[in-house]
Amino acid sequence: MNDKKDTWTVTVQMTVFAGDMDKQNVIGNAEKQLPDLLDGTDFMSVNVIDATRDDEPKDRIAIEWCIEDVKGMEGYEDLTDDEAREVLRLVEQEQNAEIGVNWEVLAQWADRVKSDRDV
């Protein structure tokens, strides 16, 4: 019998109404409440990265790209979901911080995935 469990990284964005709590209390309360949201799972760790009030400037941002972005580009509508995921994997793995991620970069890697498929 195989008792191996898959490990997942879950990214959560919570909006909380915290009244006049300070940042550390908001983070602490969120960390305490997260396990209840995923009842029935075994936690290795819960770590809230940051908390920012809606009216404050953010310390970090994240721009997300999804398979619908890849498959929605003209000329790439025929990519399968798995092929689009491979494009995203390659973009993440091979990213150049001086160029960033943009439509041209996505197309470059989508071309590679399509050419690998056609071989």
Helices and strands as residue ranges (DSSP letters): H 23-37, H 67-71, H 81-93, H 103-117
